Amino acid sequence: MNRVRDPFNLHNLNRPGTTFAAINILRATATTAAVEIRDRAEKAAASAAQQAAELVEQAAERTRDAVGAVAEAAEAAAKEVERALDQAAFQSASSDLEHGVLFPSAAAEEPPEEEEEEKDTEQGDMAFSIPRHVPSFTDPARQAEDRLWAAATRQRVGPSSGGVLGGVQDKVGGFLNPDRRSLPMYKDKPYGYGPGGAGRPRPLLRKKRVLGFLTLVVLGLLWFTGIFDDHHERARAKLGDWRWLSSDTKARSKADWARRRERVVEAMELSWDAYERYAWGYDEFHPVSKTGRNMAPKGLGWIIIDSLDTLMIMNLTSRVTHAREWISKSLTWDQDQDVNTFETTIRMLGGLLSAYYLSTEYPHLAPITDDDVGAPGEDLYLEKARDLADRLMSAFDTPSGIPYASVNLGKFQGLPSHADNGASSTAEATTLQLEFKYLANLTGEKDFWDRSEKVMQVLDDNQAPDGLVPIYIQPSTGHFHTQNIRLGSRGDSYYEYLIKQYLQTKKAEPIYQDMWNDALHGIRKHLVTYTENSGFTIVGERPSGLEGHLSPKMDHLVCFLPGTIALAATEGLSEREARKKPGFWNKQREADMQLARELMQTCWGMYRYMATGLAAEITYFKIPSDPLPESSTHTSPPDSIFDTPSSSPDAPASWRKDFEVHQFDSHNLQRPETVESLFYMYRITGDVKYREWGWEMFKSFVNYTSVEDGGGFTSLSNANVIPPVTKDNMESFWMAETLKYFYLLFSPEDLLPLDKVVFNTEAHPLPVFEVGRLLKTGWERKPRTTAAGAA
Ligand code: DMJ
């Protein structure tokens, strides 16, 4: 069993079933201990401060002495080396003369500086595939930055780039200039690129280099003796410093939320830096074993591209620079590799399009110059997106227009699923539209629009009763396959993309709002019911179709629904604005907001139920044998119900009796759906409780999923035991979605406003845009002929 770091022994705080008596004894003991600890700590701190001051003084003294000695030694050594070089040059010249060779002219032996720079550049570039538009590498204004770039990036690729000396240089460079990672840099360069990276050293620089080299050696030796350890330790301590967890107090002001948001940025930095350190360029990251793995021979940029817009939104410029450099130099879609059509579309195509959108429309976020208007590399993200989309389009080459589950990227070939009789998941086939439609809008290529839109028509022609669709659909016929209906896996984002397609094109396509309204009506009628003890509202499943039984099971995935219902109810406005808008608010919208609130509470309960405070992948609910219809009168429980203590482990609080998690479903994959909904609910209702719930969730992630040695964060195999069992995997949606939604939840409301952007299902923000004459709805719904199923 892998233990998750618990530096402050917080894991035991939430242990369920602790009795009141035990709690009181613990409390009394803890108070006495705390007073004693505080007294001792105060004394220790005073004495440590005094010792530290003395040590600092001694170290400064030693440093002054050492630096003096270094300078003297370096000067003496430089003189020696210079003498030796002069001697060697003299001998070489004599030898040339002896062999009848004239002194070559300086011009013939040394190419002019510019020419040499250019040659170096070409050599450096050869190893990389350069996109059509890249910045000029020969601009003389870039030379100083080149050096900084070479120095700063060498450290990131590890010791191989510079051997021991390189490592020492990095340490020294970092010590002398701790800000260098945030220096302005050009991105489209291979590591180590820069003047002097290849070719013969120029004599004029020799002396300086010898001096520099010797200084570095001596400083390196000093470094090894530990003289700089103070700096080193501080850097390391910061990396996993989550002490604030134990001293957390209630947020009372905007500033407190800003501080909490900074904690999310720290988690993002920790996650990204761990990935960068241990698995850079790989598609998978295993943070416990600190390894990476590729999904394609040359990698797909799975984590880099999925995380890119989160880095941008958080303004982490140097990391964006590094990601962009990888995309520019290492990313190729031309690989003989089968990929999942949907996953590649929502994560890679969505990630690139969103990066393009943010870098063009929000240039102040993580500002870099290469994507500025007019810069030669300005369209890098769009070009990579376009190339990928051309390949993914082969998925739509099917008899019905319903896309195949997979695509071979290199062969431009769509492939039916190996399982499920060749059927595609319904959610997968119908969660491509936001991305392809935005691409059509950017490129003017109508085909992207038409092919993705066609899927909606083919699906709707099936006339699914009450708008609820089975979770498989056949590309060969365009008909549904099996009868299973659910809002969890394989069903979820079909519903999400209905309302989002309506919002994406500024409500110019009411057809998708119609489909959403039908579906939400169907959800209420066939899937919503209430739990037995406390009356929680849940969305169940109909595994055998609408005539079959209601299974009281909710995937964590279903928790996207409360946020999406709220988004649909107000169409991106705040609830206050929506209520005031003439002719807009009505009973239905009111009821939808109520349903959203109740489902949000249930999803929060799924977190509260677990020992770690992190929801399971699947939760079951206790419902009456004859499930109550959604329309029945019911009162949902107060939020304070979650604070009710259990009187003993055998007599859990009544609300807990409504929840059940099976051992096999107790994993937590760092999924985003609940915080995604909290984000929408806070934005729309303005109720701060949704922020507070999100903060509690965030703390649980930090407390129970962070990995030792700067490994970042991991999924859990069992989130219902303390300490939890780790899974050794960081899903790409942890950085793409979960951390992004936490950040947005704690951000001011005007950051990416909901009436200007629409988030794809992987949390990549895309703009709302207007349809024109070229791109507009090209189909109509057929009149309904099938009878709706019984409730
Ligand atoms: C993400 O890839 C997307 O949110 C998708 O729609 C569902 N599953 C994961 C996250 O849980």
Boltz pocket constraint, residues with backbone or C-beta under 6 A from the ligand:
constraints:
  - pocket:
      binder: B
      contacts: [[A, 493], [A, 557], [A, 671], [A, 672], [A, 673], [A, 733], [A, 737], [A, 761], [A, 762], [A, 763]]
      max_distance: 6.0
